[in-house]
Amino acid sequence: MSGRRGQVGVLDVGCFSAHLLVVDGSPLHPVLSHKTRLRLDRALDRDNRLTPEGVHQVVNAIRTAHRIAEREGVADFVPYATSSIRDAANADEVIAEVARRTGTRLRVLPGDEEARLSYVAARRWFGWQAGSLLVLDVGGGTVELAAGEDAVPSLARSLPFGARTLTRRLALGLADEGLSRKDRELARVREAVREALADTNPADHRAVGCSKVFQQLARLAGARPQHEGPFTPRSLRLTDLRRWIPRLASMPPPKRARLPGISRHRAEQSLAGALVVEALMTATGHEQVEICPWSTREGLLLTLGGQGDDDEISQVA
């Protein structure tokens, strides 16, 4: 898991990249960060099975991560897969094949564990002075929800309504009969969120959005660009998001990719991501969500380094 004393590292194998991140202390200052681009969204067949091309991408990414880690003197790291592999119909076969070809067995984090780790990251980022937190994390395959007022959440849930998942469900489009399909899907999201949070009052919590989906939508709606640094406060308002949804719906993905904050490889699922976030904010009664630059990956690093319940960073009010 580590090289030099105090170092911890993870390899986050997601839909769009395999991100090797090694830190010595805070994730704010990594000693090694390297991304290998993936397109696993294009490597899932109609039965949601990862194709041989997708397996080949993952194998190459893991081999690259090992070469770079060895070159930089990092002895080991924790490799884990998120929903693009975890939720594939042939997940067990994929993990076994990757292990056979690389000698590395990917760990699969359950969705509830991803939710817990996102909460740990957000709690560490915003600190104890933030009070009760409601942490929302929209990924490609799933949505993670976590709430609490202590170092660990009192509630952590994972729901099958990620941006990639909803994009596939809305494959018929958003015109004519597609509109009723959209409304039905979003009603399902809101109902599932309310049911998951039935034992708490989410409106009484400080709402925090983790993940690239939230970051990119906030930038689209006018938040400061990422190059201004992680400590620049950023938020997403529901009224701004609702103004953008019909504009996103009217654009093909290549045109969306030219908008502020929308990356080329996420453009196709950006509309579904916006719809899911709108449903989350509506269901939880929040007009605004504050953006946290940390998520599951940083929560895992903090946990591995024994910092998951330490004092807050303090730079963020």
C-alpha positions as CSV (number, residue, x, y, z in Angstrom):
1,M,0.0,0.0,0.0
2,S,2.9,2.3,0.5
3,G,6.5,3.0,-0.4
4,R,8.3,5.4,1.9
5,R,7.0,5.8,5.5
6,G,3.8,7.7,5.6
7,Q,3.0,7.2,1.9
8,V,-0.3,5.7,0.8
9,G,-1.5,5.2,-2.7
10,V,-4.6,4.1,-4.7
11,L,-5.4,3.3,-8.3
12,D,-8.9,4.4,-9.0
13,V,-10.2,2.5,-12.1
14,G,-13.2,4.4,-13.3
15,C,-15.1,4.8,-16.5
16,F,-13.0,7.5,-18.1
17,S,-9.6,7.0,-16.4
18,A,-7.4,5.0,-14.2
19,H,-6.0,7.5,-11.7
20,L,-2.9,6.6,-9.7
21,L,-2.6,8.9,-6.7
22,V,0.0,8.6,-4.0
23,V,0.1,11.0,-1.0
24,D,2.3,11.5,2.0
25,G,-0.1,13.1,4.4
26,S,-2.9,15.2,2.9
27,P,-4.4,14.4,-0.5
28,L,-4.0,18.1,-1.2
29,H,-0.3,17.6,-2.0
30,P,0.1,14.3,-3.9
31,V,3.6,13.0,-4.4
32,L,2.5,11.2,-7.5
33,S,-0.6,11.7,-9.8
34,H,-1.0,10.0,-13.1
35,K,-4.1,9.3,-15.3
36,T,-4.4,6.8,-18.0
37,R,-7.5,7.6,-20.2
38,L,-10.2,5.0,-20.5
39,R,-13.5,4.8,-22.4
40,L,-15.2,2.0,-20.7
41,D,-18.6,3.6,-21.5
42,R,-17.9,2.6,-25.1
43,A,-16.8,-0.9,-24.1
44,L,-20.1,-2.0,-22.5
45,D,-22.3,-4.1,-24.8
46,R,-26.1,-4.0,-24.9
47,D,-26.2,-6.6,-22.1
48,N,-24.0,-4.4,-19.9
49,R,-21.0,-6.7,-20.3
50,L,-17.6,-5.3,-20.5
51,T,-16.1,-6.3,-23.9
52,P,-12.6,-7.7,-24.5
53,E,-11.6,-4.2,-25.7
54,G,-12.6,-2.8,-22.3
55,V,-10.7,-5.5,-20.5
56,H,-7.7,-4.7,-22.6
57,Q,-7.9,-1.0,-21.7
58,V,-8.0,-1.9,-18.0
59,V,-5.1,-4.3,-18.3
60,N,-2.9,-1.7,-20.1
61,A,-3.9,1.0,-17.5
62,I,-2.8,-1.3,-14.6
63,R,0.4,-2.2,-16.2
64,T,1.2,1.5,-16.8
65,A,0.4,2.3,-13.2
66,H,2.8,-0.4,-12.0
67,R,5.6,0.9,-14.3
68,I,5.2,4.5,-13.1
69,A,4.9,3.5,-9.4
70,E,8.1,1.4,-9.7
71,R,9.9,4.2,-11.4
72,E,8.9,6.7,-8.7
73,G,9.8,4.3,-5.9
74,V,6.2,3.6,-4.8
75,A,6.2,0.0,-3.5
76,D,2.5,-0.7,-3.6
77,F,-0.9,0.8,-3.9
78,V,-4.6,-0.2,-3.5
79,P,-6.3,-0.8,-6.8
80,Y,-10.0,-0.5,-6.8
81,A,-12.8,-0.4,-9.4
82,T,-15.9,1.7,-9.4
83,S,-19.4,1.1,-10.9
84,S,-18.3,0.7,-14.5
85,I,-16.7,-2.6,-13.6
86,R,-18.6,-3.4,-10.4
87,D,-22.0,-3.3,-12.1
88,A,-21.0,-5.0,-15.3
89,A,-22.9,-8.2,-15.9
90,N,-19.5,-10.1,-16.2
91,A,-17.7,-8.2,-13.4
92,D,-16.3,-11.4,-11.8
93,E,-15.0,-12.6,-15.1
94,V,-13.4,-9.2,-15.8
95,I,-11.7,-9.0,-12.4
96,A,-10.4,-12.6,-12.8
97,E,-9.0,-11.9,-16.3
98,V,-7.4,-8.7,-15.2
99,A,-5.7,-10.5,-12.3
100,R,-4.5,-13.3,-14.6
101,R,-2.9,-10.9,-17.0
102,T,-1.5,-8.3,-14.6
103,G,-1.1,-10.1,-11.3
104,T,-3.3,-7.4,-9.7
105,R,-6.7,-8.1,-8.4
106,L,-9.0,-5.1,-8.4
107,R,-10.9,-4.5,-5.2
108,V,-14.6,-3.7,-5.7
109,L,-16.0,-1.1,-3.4
110,P,-19.7,-1.7,-2.7
111,G,-21.8,1.4,-3.4
112,D,-22.6,2.0,0.3
113,E,-18.9,2.0,1.0
114,E,-18.3,4.6,-1.8
115,A,-21.0,6.7,-0.1
116,R,-19.2,6.4,3.3
117,L,-15.9,7.3,1.8
118,S,-17.3,10.4,0.0
119,Y,-18.7,11.5,3.3
120,V,-15.4,11.0,5.1
121,A,-13.7,13.1,2.4
122,A,-16.4,15.9,2.6
123,R,-16.3,15.9,6.4
124,R,-12.5,16.2,6.3
125,W,-12.8,19.0,3.8
126,F,-15.5,21.2,5.4
127,G,-14.6,20.3,9.0
128,W,-16.6,20.0,12.2
129,Q,-17.8,23.6,12.0
130,A,-19.9,22.6,9.0
131,G,-22.5,20.8,11.2
132,S,-24.7,18.1,9.8
133,L,-23.7,17.1,6.2
134,L,-25.7,15.6,3.4
135,V,-23.2,14.4,0.8
136,L,-24.4,13.7,-2.8
137,D,-22.1,11.9,-5.2
138,V,-23.3,11.3,-8.8
139,G,-21.2,8.9,-10.7
140,G,-21.6,7.2,-14.0
141,G,-23.4,4.1,-12.8
142,T,-24.8,5.0,-9.4
143,V,-25.7,7.8,-7.0
144,E,-24.3,7.8,-3.5
145,L,-26.0,9.5,-0.6
146,A,-24.6,9.9,2.9
147,A,-25.7,12.0,5.9
148,G,-24.5,12.6,9.4
149,E,-22.9,14.9,11.9
150,D,-19.9,12.8,13.1
151,A,-16.7,11.5,11.6
152,V,-18.6,8.7,9.9
153,P,-22.1,9.0,8.4
154,S,-25.2,7.8,10.2
155,L,-26.6,6.9,6.8
156,A,-24.9,5.7,3.6
157,R,-26.8,4.5,0.5
158,S,-26.2,3.8,-3.2
159,L,-28.9,4.0,-5.8
160,P,-28.7,2.9,-9.5
161,F,-29.3,6.3,-11.1
162,G,-25.9,7.5,-12.3
163,A,-25.4,9.7,-15.3
164,R,-24.3,6.9,-17.6
165,T,-27.1,4.6,-16.4
166,L,-29.8,7.3,-17.0
167,T,-28.3,8.1,-20.4
168,R,-28.8,4.4,-21.4
169,R,-32.3,4.4,-20.1
170,L,-33.1,7.5,-22.1
171,A,-31.7,6.1,-25.3
172,L,-34.9,6.8,-27.2
173,G,-34.3,10.6,-26.7
174,L,-36.2,13.4,-25.0
175,A,-38.7,14.3,-27.7
176,D,-42.3,13.2,-27.9
177,E,-42.6,9.8,-26.1
178,G,-39.2,10.4,-24.7
179,L,-40.5,13.2,-22.5
180,S,-42.8,10.8,-20.6
181,R,-39.9,8.4,-20.3
182,K,-37.8,11.1,-18.8
183,D,-40.5,12.1,-16.4
184,R,-41.0,8.6,-15.2
185,E,-37.3,8.0,-14.7
186,L,-36.9,11.2,-12.7
187,A,-39.9,10.4,-10.6
188,R,-38.2,7.1,-9.8
189,V,-35.0,8.9,-8.7
190,R,-36.9,11.3,-6.5
191,E,-39.0,8.6,-4.9
192,A,-35.9,6.4,-4.3
193,V,-34.0,9.3,-2.7
194,R,-36.9,10.2,-0.4
195,E,-37.2,6.6,0.6
196,A,-33.4,6.3,1.3
197,L,-33.5,9.4,3.4
198,A,-36.8,8.6,5.2
199,D,-35.1,8.4,8.6
200,T,-33.5,11.8,8.4
201,N,-34.5,15.3,7.4
202,P,-32.1,16.2,4.5
203,A,-33.3,19.8,4.4
204,D,-31.7,20.4,7.8
205,H,-28.3,19.3,6.6
206,R,-25.6,21.3,4.7
207,A,-25.8,19.9,1.2
208,V,-22.4,19.0,-0.4
209,G,-21.9,17.8,-4.0
210,C,-18.9,15.5,-4.7
211,S,-17.9,14.1,-8.1
212,K,-17.1,15.4,-11.5
213,V,-20.8,15.7,-12.4
214,F,-21.3,18.3,-9.7
215,Q,-18.1,20.1,-10.5
216,Q,-18.8,20.4,-14.2
217,L,-22.4,21.5,-13.7
218,A,-21.3,24.2,-11.2
219,R,-18.8,25.5,-13.7
220,L,-21.4,25.5,-16.4
221,A,-23.7,27.5,-14.2
222,G,-21.0,30.1,-13.5
223,A,-18.7,28.8,-10.7
224,R,-15.1,29.8,-10.9
225,P,-12.8,27.6,-13.1
226,Q,-10.7,24.8,-11.6
227,H,-7.4,26.5,-12.3
228,E,-8.2,29.0,-9.6
229,G,-7.5,26.3,-7.0
230,P,-9.5,24.0,-4.7
231,F,-10.0,26.6,-2.0
232,T,-12.1,28.9,-4.2
233,P,-15.7,28.4,-2.9
234,R,-18.0,26.9,-5.5
235,S,-21.7,26.1,-5.5
236,L,-24.5,25.1,-7.7
237,R,-27.9,26.7,-7.5
238,L,-31.1,24.9,-8.5
239,T,-32.5,27.8,-10.4
240,D,-29.3,28.0,-12.5
241,L,-29.4,24.3,-13.2
242,R,-33.0,24.4,-14.3
243,R,-32.2,27.1,-16.8
244,W,-29.4,25.0,-18.3
245,I,-31.3,21.7,-18.6
246,P,-33.4,22.6,-21.7
247,R,-30.3,24.1,-23.3
248,L,-28.4,20.9,-22.8
249,A,-31.3,18.9,-24.1
250,S,-31.3,21.0,-27.3
251,M,-27.6,20.4,-28.1
252,P,-25.9,17.4,-29.5
253,P,-22.9,16.1,-27.4
254,P,-20.2,17.7,-29.6
255,K,-21.8,21.1,-29.0
256,R,-22.1,20.5,-25.3
257,A,-18.4,19.7,-25.1
258,R,-17.7,23.3,-26.1
259,L,-19.5,24.6,-23.0
260,P,-17.6,25.8,-19.9
261,G,-16.9,22.9,-17.6
262,I,-18.3,20.1,-19.9
263,S,-15.4,17.8,-20.9
264,R,-15.6,16.0,-24.3
265,H,-15.7,12.5,-22.9
266,R,-18.6,13.4,-20.5
267,A,-20.6,15.4,-22.9
268,E,-22.9,12.6,-23.9
269,Q,-24.0,11.9,-20.4
270,S,-24.0,15.6,-19.2
271,L,-27.7,16.0,-19.8
272,A,-28.6,12.9,-17.7
273,G,-26.2,14.1,-15.0
274,A,-28.0,17.5,-14.9
275,L,-31.4,15.7,-14.7
276,V,-30.2,13.5,-11.8
277,V,-28.7,16.4,-9.9
278,E,-32.0,18.4,-10.3
279,A,-33.9,15.4,-9.0
280,L,-31.6,15.0,-6.0
281,M,-31.8,18.7,-5.1
282,T,-35.6,18.7,-5.5
283,A,-36.1,15.5,-3.4
284,T,-33.8,16.7,-0.6
285,G,-35.2,20.2,-0.5
286,H,-32.0,22.1,-1.3
287,E,-31.9,25.2,-3.4
288,Q,-28.0,25.2,-3.4
289,V,-25.3,22.6,-3.1
290,E,-21.7,23.4,-2.1
291,I,-19.0,21.7,-4.2
292,C,-16.4,19.5,-2.5
293,P,-13.3,18.8,-4.6
294,W,-12.8,15.5,-2.8
295,S,-14.8,12.3,-3.2
296,T,-14.4,8.5,-2.8
297,R,-10.8,8.4,-3.8
298,E,-9.7,11.0,-1.3
299,G,-11.8,9.4,1.4
300,L,-10.1,6.1,0.8
301,L,-6.7,7.7,1.0
302,L,-7.6,9.4,4.2
303,T,-8.8,6.1,5.7
304,L,-5.7,4.2,4.6
305,G,-3.5,7.0,6.1
306,G,-5.5,6.9,9.4
307,Q,-6.8,10.5,8.9
308,G,-10.4,9.8,8.4
309,D,-11.4,11.1,11.8
310,D,-8.8,13.7,12.4
311,D,-9.4,17.4,12.8
312,E,-10.6,19.3,9.7
313,I,-8.4,20.9,7.1
314,S,-9.6,24.3,8.3
315,Q,-8.9,26.2,5.0
316,V,-12.6,25.9,4.0
317,A,-15.3,27.6,5.9
